[in-house]
Amino acid sequence: MSRICSVFIAVVSIWAVATGAVAEPLTIGSKAPAIDIEHWVGDRQPIGSFEAGKVYVLEFWATWCGPCISSIPHLREVQRRHAGNVFVISVSDESRDVVEEFLKRDSGDETFATITAEYWLATDPDGSVKQDYMRAADQHGIPTAFIVGTTGEIEWIGHPMRIDEPLARIAAGEWDRQAYLKQREEEAELRHSMQVVSQKSRQKKYVEALELLDAMIAKASTDEIRQALQNSRRRLVAEAVGSQAGDNAGVDIRRLAIGDQVTIPVTGTGAGPVWGDFLYTTDSVVGAAAVHAGLLKVGETRTIKLWIVPPPAAFAAANRHRIQSMAWGAYPAAFVMQPAGAVGVAAPLGRAPGAGPGTLFGKAIGETVEMRVAGRQNGFIWGTDIYTADSDVATAAVHAGALRNGEEGTVVITVVASPERHSASERNGVRSGAWGSFSRSFVVQRKTGAAEPEPAGQPSSGSARPLTSLAIGESMTITITGSDKGVVWGTDQYTGDSRFDVAAVHAGVLRAGERGEVIVTRIAAPSRYEGSHRHGVRSQSWGPFSSAFGIAKKPE
């Protein structure tokens, strides 16, 4: 069994199954077998049978078992906590002499005899109790504890260090046996799935193994199982990356520190796990990441320069160049790449001309650059209001509200000192990433005095003045035909470039297709425009915009 499977099994306390005949299967809900104890150890009154209305913990251990010894103080605390209602019985299949010799040993400032004196201790040299419980329940690892409920039936089986919550519920009469049975069924399914994962990892089918683990993580019903699976996943990733060491010229990038750079020959590969989109976790396979980023083709070898950088808050998934990368949350470090000798780092294809990283890296703090770009939502940016110097300007302009998606305009880029951290946010249909400090940053604004687009749906009669020619509070009367086809931003307060005819329908002033006179009033621009769905028109949300209007029906 691979170490991946072994780690998972250890965490969720599922032990490797050994062979052995089982005459009377014992499971949750089974009547607890009578306890046929050969020797009781200590001065406590022997327990001959399970009394109705009482709860019993039957634990199997041995003096040679480290985890069993570690559990002894906890069992005492369990007995103290539930004194009078719960009876803890520890059973070893060793001889009485062996157990009594062990009890003489010190555990800190007291002996094990002192600790175990607070609960019941017994030996079972002939193995009869072990046969009735451990073998019958198909349990072959120790320590293992069984909880016998108030009805004399088995309610729970597991590691004694995890007994607190189920025991408290059983003792209080709040135990959900069916839910626990469902959990055990899930664990059995997980055991089988982990065997498949182990087999695929031995066959070096890492992508298939990781896909299976991801599906298991998504289905996990408890945080404990989910965490165990995620730990297994990380170890499988480490194994996968280690198997690809030759692709990285023998360099294990996981051992590099943030700020380190390395130039290595990399061969593009379509195999191996990748997490992120242009920013990749340092346990991603570099050859696959290079193909994903468009730097290499599968089978192509090229010298790549690689930087270890602070990680984003989360790594995005994307399908690029037939490589499907995976999403991930927090990770200690990330890397970006470029062909050796190139300027800037690998970035999404189709960046706005002149807006690449080489444009701003050489600029001094405080220096400005004017660019004419077409706003878009699909570029790669880091930050909110202040963006890293390698962010896509056209996308940052939309995120900052300087341009709309698809709108062409002139923006002013001001180079600023980098903050300690660039925060992530979602604005205007663009999600920015988080980043730490960077060598340069910038802010982007619409060029002052640059013409803003006037709305379509212009009036066919009445005043044809543009909205921006009106003073705040000034109105104009226009004749238009209401339309439900077009784009508007806001609710009651609309951005100055929203369509009059569509805004009239959204505001309930006109119906679609209805012609009439309306009054358009320029108003003070709010800090944000909220979208809504009204009268068959869905308006969009937007951030700051320099002009705004309200619209009303002209009184008859």
C-alpha positions in Angstrom: 0.0 0.0 0.0 1.4 3.4 -0.9 2.3 5.9 1.8 -0.5 8.1 0.5 -3.1 5.5 1.4 -1.3 4.7 4.7 -1.4 8.4 5.8 -5.1 8.6 5.1 -5.9 5.4 6.9 -3.9 6.6 9.9 -5.7 9.9 10.1 -9.2 8.5 10.0 -8.3 5.5 12.1 -9.0 2.8 9.5 -6.5 0.0 9.8 -5.3 -2.5 7.3 -7.5 -5.5 7.2 -5.9 -8.8 8.0 -7.4 -12.2 7.4 -9.3 -14.1 10.0 -12.4 -16.2 10.4 -15.4 -14.4 11.9 -18.2 -16.6 13.2 -20.7 -14.1 14.5 -20.2 -10.7 12.8 -20.4 -7.8 15.2 -21.5 -4.3 14.0 -23.4 -1.2 15.0 -26.7 -2.2 16.5 -25.6 -5.8 17.4 -26.2 -7.1 20.9 -23.0 -6.8 22.8 -21.5 -10.2 23.7 -21.2 -11.1 27.3 -17.7 -10.3 28.7 -15.9 -13.4 29.9 -13.0 -11.8 31.7 -10.3 -14.2 33.0 -8.5 -11.8 35.3 -9.4 -8.4 36.8 -6.5 -6.2 37.7 -6.7 -3.9 40.7 -9.1 -3.5 43.5 -12.3 -2.6 41.6 -15.3 -4.8 41.8 -15.5 -7.0 38.7 -18.2 -6.3 36.2 -20.0 -9.5 35.3 -22.6 -8.2 32.8 -23.9 -5.0 31.1 -26.6 -3.4 33.2 -29.5 -1.9 31.4 -29.5 1.9 31.5 -25.7 2.1 31.9 -23.1 2.8 29.2 -19.9 0.8 28.9 -16.6 1.5 27.1 -14.7 -1.7 26.2 -11.2 -0.8 25.1 -8.6 -3.3 23.8 -4.9 -2.5 24.3 -1.5 -3.9 25.0 1.5 -2.9 27.1 3.8 -2.9 24.0 1.5 -0.5 22.0 2.6 3.1 22.1 -0.7 4.6 21.0 -2.4 2.5 23.7 -0.2 3.8 26.4 -0.8 7.4 25.2 -4.5 6.8 25.5 -4.4 5.7 29.2 -4.6 9.3 30.7 -7.5 10.1 28.4 -9.4 7.0 29.5 -9.1 8.2 33.1 -10.5 11.6 32.1 -13.4 9.9 30.3 -14.2 7.9 33.5 -14.0 10.9 35.7 -16.2 13.0 33.4 -18.9 10.3 33.3 -18.6 8.8 36.8 -21.6 6.8 37.8 -23.1 6.5 34.4 -20.3 5.2 32.2 -17.9 2.3 33.0 -14.6 2.1 31.2 -13.1 -1.3 30.9 -9.6 -1.9 29.3 -8.8 -5.4 28.2 -5.3 -6.7 27.3 -4.8 -10.2 25.9 -1.4 -10.4 27.7 -0.9 -12.3 31.0 -1.7 -10.7 34.3 2.0 -10.7 35.3 3.0 -8.7 32.2 0.2 -6.1 32.8 1.0 -5.7 36.5 4.7 -5.3 35.7 3.9 -2.5 33.2 1.7 -0.7 35.8 4.8 -0.2 38.0 6.3 2.1 35.4 6.2 5.9 35.9 4.2 8.2 33.8 5.4 11.6 34.7 4.8 12.1 38.5 2.7 9.1 38.9 2.7 5.4 38.0 0.4 3.8 35.4 -1.1 1.8 38.3 -2.3 5.1 39.9 -3.8 6.3 36.6 -5.6 3.0 35.7 -6.9 2.6 39.2 -9.8 5.0 38.4 -11.3 2.6 35.8 -11.5 -1.1 35.2 -8.5 -3.1 34.0 -8.6 -6.7 32.9 -6.6 -9.4 31.1 -7.8 -11.9 28.5 -4.9 -14.4 27.9 -7.1 -16.9 26.1 -8.3 -14.3 23.7 -12.0 -15.1 24.1 -13.2 -11.5 24.6 -10.9 -10.3 21.8 -12.4 -13.0 19.6 -16.0 -11.9 20.5 -15.4 -8.3 19.8 -12.3 -7.5 17.8 -12.4 -10.4 15.4 -16.2 -10.4 15.1 -16.1 -6.7 14.3 -13.3 -7.1 11.8 -11.0 -4.8 13.8 -7.3 -5.7 13.8 -5.6 -2.7 15.1 -5.2 -1.4 18.7 -6.2 0.6 20.6 -9.8 0.1 19.6 -12.8 1.0 21.8 -16.4 -0.2 21.7 -19.3 1.7 23.2 -22.1 -0.4 24.6 -25.2 1.7 25.0 -28.0 1.7 27.5 -29.9 -1.0 25.6 -26.8 -3.3 25.6 -26.2 -2.8 21.9 -23.0 -1.7 20.2 -23.3 2.0 19.3 -19.8 3.1 18.3 -16.4 1.5 17.3 -13.2 3.5 17.0 -10.1 5.0 18.5 -10.4 5.9 22.2 -8.9 9.3 21.6 -11.9 10.1 19.5 -14.5 8.8 21.9 -15.5 12.0 23.6 -18.2 13.4 21.3 -20.0 10.1 20.5 -19.8 9.0 24.2 -21.3 12.3 25.4 -24.2 11.9 23.0 -24.8 8.3 23.8 -24.8 9.0 27.5 -27.2 11.9 27.0 -29.6 9.9 24.9 -28.9 12.1 21.9 -27.0 9.6 19.7 -28.0 9.3 16.0 -27.1 5.7 15.2 -28.3 5.9 11.6 -26.1 9.0 10.9 -23.2 7.1 12.3 -23.9 4.0 10.2 -24.0 6.3 7.1 -20.6 7.7 8.2 -19.1 4.2 8.5 -20.4 3.3 5.1 -18.7 6.4 3.7 -15.5 5.3 5.4 -15.8 1.9 3.8 -16.2 3.5 0.4 -13.3 5.7 1.1 -11.1 2.7 2.0 -11.9 1.2 -1.4 -11.3 4.5 -3.2 -8.0 5.0 -1.5 -6.9 1.6 -2.7 -7.7 2.7 -6.2 -5.8 6.0 -5.7 -2.8 3.9 -4.4 -2.9 1.7 -7.4 -3.0 4.7 -9.8 -0.2 6.4 -8.0 1.9 3.2 -8.4 1.1 3.3 -12.1 2.1 7.0 -12.1 -1.4 7.9 -13.3 -1.3 11.0 -11.1 -3.9 13.1 -12.9 -6.5 10.2 -12.6 -5.5 9.7 -9.0 -5.9 13.4 -8.2 -9.3 13.6 -10.0 -10.5 10.7 -7.8 -9.2 12.4 -4.7 -10.9 15.7 -5.7 -14.2 13.8 -6.1 -13.8 12.2 -2.7 -13.0 15.6 -1.1 -16.2 17.1 -2.6 -18.2 14.2 -1.1 -16.6 14.2 2.3 -19.3 14.6 5.0 -17.0 15.6 7.9 -14.1 18.1 8.3 -11.9 15.3 9.7 -12.3 13.1 6.6 -11.9 16.1 4.3 -8.7 17.2 6.0 -7.3 13.7 5.8 -8.1 13.5 2.1 -6.5 16.9 1.5 -3.4 15.8 3.3 -3.3 12.7 1.1 -3.7 14.8 -2.0 -0.8 17.1 -1.1 1.4 14.0 -0.5 0.4 12.6 -3.8 1.2 15.9 -5.5 4.6 15.9 -3.9 5.1 12.4 -5.3 4.0 13.4 -8.7 6.3 16.5 -8.7 9.2 14.3 -7.6 8.6 11.9 -10.5 8.9 14.9 -12.8 12.3 16.1 -11.4 14.0 15.4 -14.7 11.7 18.0 -16.5 13.1 20.7 -14.2 16.8 20.0 -14.8 17.0 18.4 -11.4 15.8 21.6 -9.7 13.1 21.1 -7.0 11.4 24.5 -7.1 9.6 23.7 -3.9 12.9 24.3 -2.1 13.4 27.8 -3.5 12.5 30.8 -1.4 10.2 33.7 -2.4 12.3 36.1 -4.4 14.6 33.4 -5.9 15.0 33.2 -9.6 16.2 30.2 -11.7 16.8 29.6 -15.3 16.4 26.0 -16.4 15.7 23.9 -19.5 12.1 22.8 -19.4 10.3 20.2 -21.6 6.7 20.7 -22.2 4.4 17.9 -21.1 0.7 17.3 -21.1 0.9 15.1 -18.0 1.2 16.1 -14.4 -0.9 18.3 -12.1 -1.0 22.0 -12.4 -2.7 24.5 -10.0 -3.3 28.1 -11.0 -3.5 30.3 -14.0 -0.2 32.0 -14.9 0.5 32.0 -11.2 1.1 28.4 -10.3 1.7 26.6 -7.0 5.3 25.6 -6.5 4.2 21.9 -6.5 2.8 22.2 -10.0 4.7 20.3 -12.7 6.7 23.1 -14.4 6.6 21.4 -17.9 2.8 21.2 -17.8 2.5 24.7 -16.4 4.7 26.0 -19.3 2.4 24.4 -21.8 -0.6 25.8 -20.0 0.9 29.3 -20.0 1.6 29.0 -23.8 5.4 29.1 -23.4 5.9 25.6 -24.7 4.3 22.9 -26.8 4.2 19.3 -25.6 7.6 17.8 -26.3 9.3 21.1 -26.9 12.3 22.0 -24.8 13.2 25.6 -24.1 15.1 27.5 -21.5 12.7 29.1 -19.1 13.3 31.8 -16.4 11.2 31.2 -13.3 10.5 33.4 -10.3 9.3 32.3 -6.9 6.8 34.9 -5.8 4.3 35.5 -2.9 1.2 33.5 -3.4 -2.3 34.9 -4.2 -5.1 34.3 -1.8 -6.4 31.6 -4.1 -5.2 29.9 -7.3 -7.7 29.9 -10.2 -8.4 27.0 -12.5 -8.4 27.4 -16.3 -8.3 25.3 -19.5 -5.6 26.6 -21.8 -3.7 24.8 -24.6 -5.4 21.5 -23.8 -4.2 21.6 -20.2 -6.8 21.8 -17.5 -5.3 23.4 -14.4 -7.0 23.1 -11.0 -8.0 25.6 -8.4 -6.5 25.7 -4.9 -6.7 27.9 -1.9 -3.8 29.2 0.2 -0.4 27.8 -0.6 3.1 28.8 0.7 4.5 30.1 -2.6 3.9 30.5 -6.3 5.9 30.8 -9.5 5.6 32.8 -12.7 7.6 32.1 -15.9 9.0 33.7 -19.1 11.3 32.5 -21.8 14.9 33.2 -20.9 15.8 36.6 -22.3 12.3 37.9 -22.6 10.9 41.0 -20.9 8.0 40.6 -18.4 6.4 37.4 -17.2 4.1 35.0 -18.8 0.6 36.6 -19.0 -2.7 35.9 -20.7 -2.6 36.0 -24.5 -4.1 39.1 -26.2 -3.0 41.8 -23.7 -3.6 45.3 -24.9 -0.7 46.6 -27.1 1.6 48.7 -25.1 0.0 47.6 -21.9 2.4 44.8 -21.1 4.7 44.7 -18.1 7.7 46.1 -20.0 5.8 49.4 -20.4 5.7 50.3 -16.7 8.7 48.6 -15.1 11.1 51.2 -16.3 8.9 54.2 -15.2 9.7 56.2 -12.1 7.2 56.5 -9.3 4.9 59.4 -10.0 5.4 59.2 -13.8 2.3 59.0 -15.9 1.6 57.3 -19.2 -1.4 57.9 -21.5 -2.7 54.8 -23.4 -5.6 54.3 -25.7 -7.1 50.8 -25.0 -10.3 48.9 -25.4 -11.7 47.8 -22.0 -12.1 44.1 -21.5 -12.9 41.7 -18.7 -10.8 38.7 -19.5 -7.3 39.9 -18.7 -5.2 39.1 -15.7 -4.9 41.7 -12.9 -3.8 41.9 -9.2 -5.1 44.5 -6.8 -8.0 46.9 -6.2 -7.6 50.6 -7.2 -3.8 50.0 -7.1 -2.6 47.3 -9.5 0.7 45.5 -9.9 2.7 46.8 -12.8 2.3 43.5 -14.7 -1.5 43.7 -14.6 -3.4 44.1 -17.9 -4.2 47.8 -18.2 -7.3 47.2 -20.3 -8.8 44.9 -17.7 -7.7 47.1 -14.8 -9.4 50.0 -16.5 -12.7 48.1 -16.5 -12.2 46.9 -12.9 -11.5 50.5 -11.8 -14.5 51.9 -13.6 -12.4 54.0 -16.0 -13.8 52.1 -19.1 -16.6 49.7 -19.8 -16.0 46.3 -21.3 -15.5 46.8 -25.1 -15.3 50.6 -24.8 -12.3 52.2 -26.4 -10.9 55.2 -24.7 -7.8 57.0 -23.4 -6.7 56.3 -19.9 -4.0 57.8 -17.7 -1.7 55.4 -15.9 0.2 56.7 -12.9 3.1 54.7 -11.5 3.0 54.5 -7.7 4.9 52.8 -5.0 3.8 49.3 -4.3 1.7 48.7 -1.2 2.6 45.9 1.1 -0.3 43.9 -0.3 -2.6 44.2 -3.3 -6.1 43.1 -2.3 -8.5 41.0 -4.5 -12.0 42.0 -5.4 -14.7 41.6 -7.9 -15.9 44.8 -9.7 -17.7 45.5 -13.0 -17.5 41.9 -14.1 -13.8 41.5 -13.4 -12.3 39.5 -10.6 -8.8 40.7 -9.6 -6.3 38.5 -7.7 -4.5 39.2 -4.5 -0.7 39.7 -4.4 2.0 40.8 -2.0 4.4 43.7 -2.6 5.6 44.3 -6.2 8.4 46.3 -7.7 6.0 48.9 -9.2 2.3 49.5 -9.1 -0.1 51.8 -11.0 -3.5 53.5 -10.8 -5.7 53.9 -13.9 -8.1 56.7 -14.6 -10.1 58.0 -17.6 -8.4 60.9 -19.1 -9.9 64.1 -17.9 -11.8 65.9 -20.6 -12.0 62.8 -22.7 -15.5 62.5 -24.2 -17.8 60.1 -22.5 -20.1 58.1 -24.8 -23.6 59.5 -25.0 -26.5 57.0 -24.8 -28.1 55.5 -27.8 -31.8 55.9 -28.2 -31.4 59.6 -28.9 -34.5 61.7 -29.0 -36.2 62.2 -32.4 -37.8 65.5 -31.3 -37.4 68.0 -28.5 -34.0 69.0 -27.2 -31.1 67.0 -28.6 -28.6 68.4 -26.1 -26.1 65.8 -24.7 -26.6 65.0 -21.0 -23.1 66.4 -20.1 -24.2 69.8 -21.4 -26.8 70.0 -18.7 -26.0 71.4 -15.3 -26.8 69.2 -12.3 -30.5 69.6 -11.6 -31.3 70.9 -15.1 -33.8 69.0 -17.2 -34.7 68.5 -20.9 -37.9 67.1 -22.5 -37.5 64.6 -25.3 -39.7 62.3 -27.3 -38.6 58.7 -27.6 -39.9 55.2 -28.1 -39.5 52.9 -25.2 -37.3 49.8 -25.8 -36.4 46.7 -23.8 -33.4 46.0 -26.0 -30.2 47.6 -24.9 -28.0 48.2 -21.9 -28.5 50.5 -18.9 -26.6 50.8 -15.6 -28.4 51.6 -12.3 -31.9 51.8 -10.8 -33.8 55.2 -10.9 -30.3 56.8 -11.0 -28.7 55.8 -14.3 -25.2 56.3 -15.6 -24.8 59.1 -18.1 -24.1 56.6 -21.0 -27.2 54.5 -20.3 -29.8 54.5 -23.1 -32.7 56.9 -22.5 -35.2 54.6 -24.3 -34.3 51.5 -22.3 -34.0 53.4 -19.0 -37.6 54.8 -19.6 -38.9 51.2 -19.8 -36.8 50.0 -16.8 -38.1 53.0 -14.7 -41.8 52.3 -15.7 -42.1 55.6 -17.6 -42.8 54.0 -21.0 -43.7 50.5 -22.1 -41.6 48.8 -24.8 -42.8 50.2 -28.2 -44.7 53.1 -26.6 -43.8 56.5 -27.9 -44.0 59.5 -25.6 -42.5 62.6 -24.1 -40.2 62.1 -21.1 -38.2 64.4 -18.9 -34.5 63.6 -18.4 -32.8 65.4 -15.5 -29.1 65.4 -14.8 -28.4 64.5 -11.2 -25.4 64.3 -9.0 -23.5 61.1 -9.7 -23.8 58.5 -6.9 -20.7 56.5 -5.8 -22.3 53.3 -7.1 -25.2 52.3 -9.4 -27.2 49.2 -8.4 -28.6 46.9 -11.0 -32.1 45.4 -10.9 -34.8 43.7 -13.0 -37.8 45.8 -13.7 -40.6 45.8 -16.4 -38.7 43.2 -18.5 -35.4 45.1 -18.5 -32.4 44.0 -16.4 -30.1 46.9 -15.6 -26.4 46.4 -14.6 -24.5 47.4 -11.6 -21.6 49.8 -11.9 -19.1 51.7 -9.7 -18.4 55.4 -9.9 -19.4 57.2 -13.2 -19.0 61.0 -13.8 -22.6 61.8 -14.9 -26.0 60.5 -14.0 -29.6 61.1 -14.9 -33.2 60.4 -13.7 -36.1 60.0 -16.1 -39.8 60.7 -15.6 -43.0 60.9 -17.7 -43.9 64.4 -18.8 -47.1 65.5 -17.0 -50.1 65.8 -19.4 
